[in-house]
Amino acid sequence: MRKGRRSPRLGVAGLWHLGSVISAAWSGKGFRVTGFDPDPGTVRALSRGEPPVFEPGLKEALSRSLGRKTLDFTFDVADLSGCDFVFLAFDTPVLDDDRSDLAPLENAVASLGRVLKDGSIVIVSSQTPAGTCARFRKELKSLNPALDCAYSPENLRLGEALSNYLRPGRIILGAAEESTRRKVQKLFSAIPAEVVPMGLASAEMVKHGINAFLAGSVAFANELADLCENIGADVRDVVAGMKSDPRIGERAYLSPGIGFSGGTLGRDLRVLDGISGNGGAGSLFGKALESNGRRKAAIVAKIESLSPGGVRGRRIGVLGLTYKPGTSTLRRSLPAEIVRLLAERGALITVFDPKADLGEWTGGAAPERARSAEDVVRGSEIVLLLTEWPEFLALPWKKLAGSGRTVFDAKGFLAPLGLGDLGYRYHRIGNGEKRHA
């Protein structure tokens, strides 16, 4: 921001993970930011510097901005009336069938249309199905023709969200009017990144396309891993060879495991499958979604095969419950779903996760939580690695080896430790070399 020139005032509507990160990022750059959420409890906690979900560095960033008076929170939408830009930042709820629940966003748009001043722009950063932003824009203009809407999809990854937002590499910006695009692009000049401008629907499709491509890569890698097990190959070697091809590259999303969680990737596959008109009968996107849906049952079957007579009555220790490291949320977590399936089959489950919020557990009684990861390994017949928290690599595996303890590494994360040489019966996804030796 240049001295002597009034900086725009910013609002953020929706204050779970996405909204908290956006609030911290812009206020940290010195902009005056007001965050709004209809839940008073969320607002009160954030006003104390307590985010609703764990994210590395987020609590500290919020506290700094609150201390500098560049950030405040409210549960009264009218407090956004003086904002020049308002980010629509609700983490769009995902239903059990991977469809989006747009009700929180729709309610917010209707409220904003009634209170925002002339010339304000609502920047939609929540994930929305293609065509939604055009509908939001029509709604805003029906309430106040002097308002407009732009779309800039979030590009956050749990566990590294602040750095993702502040150093995104590129910013997708969709707008229906050139004047709106110029205003939003000027705002985004505060973030060092190339802005890629386009229309509203195209920007929505970019987000769908990216997530669908990543989801398809995950499904591809998982099916490839199963084939490797069947023929005696090692998927880690196969993936390394594939990534050596410059058309694929080192950063390719080829990480065999338990499938994709969280709802985000599944939601975009569902949207594109719906647009295709095939209803899953012939759509590539629908097939990828089906493949991922089968994955958790396949993982449970692999675990059951390690124990004669199945898992009933067996003590299984689970390392990791969140769907990825660096977060506390269990929303749509595949590790949590796998634990539920094992418990339904009579396994005696103990879990350890450094950050998991068991208050989010649904679908029956929460599993027993161990005091430490060491306790999980020490007290289990089968150790199941489901989330690749770095601290699990640092466990004293040699000391904990015991007599014939089995480790099932659903991510291949522990492979560099050579657990088989330490006395464990070590199994990992996509390794068929021992089976066919």
Secondary structure, 3 states (H helix, E strand, C coil): CCCCCCCCCEEEECCCHHHHHHHHHHHHCCCCEEEECCCHHHHHHHHCCCCCCCCCCHHHHHHHHHHHCCEEEECCHHHHCCCCEEEECCCCCECCCCCECCHHHHHHHHHHHHHCCCCCEEEECCCCCCCHHHHHHHHHHHHCCCCEEEECCCCCCCCCHHHHHHCCCEEEEEECCHHHHHHHHHHHCCCCCEEEEECHHHHHHHHHHHHHHHHHHHHHHHHHHHHHHHHCCEHHHHHHHHHCCCCCCCCCCCCCCCCCCCCHHHHHHHHHHHHHCCCCCCCHHHHHHHHHHHHHHHHHHHHHHCCCCCCCCCEEEEECCCCCCCCCCCCCCHHHHHHHHHHHCCCEEEEECCCCCHHHCCCCCCCEECCCHHHHHHCCCEEEECCCCHHHCCCCHHHHCCCCCEEEECCCCCHHHCHHHHCCEEEECCECCCCCC
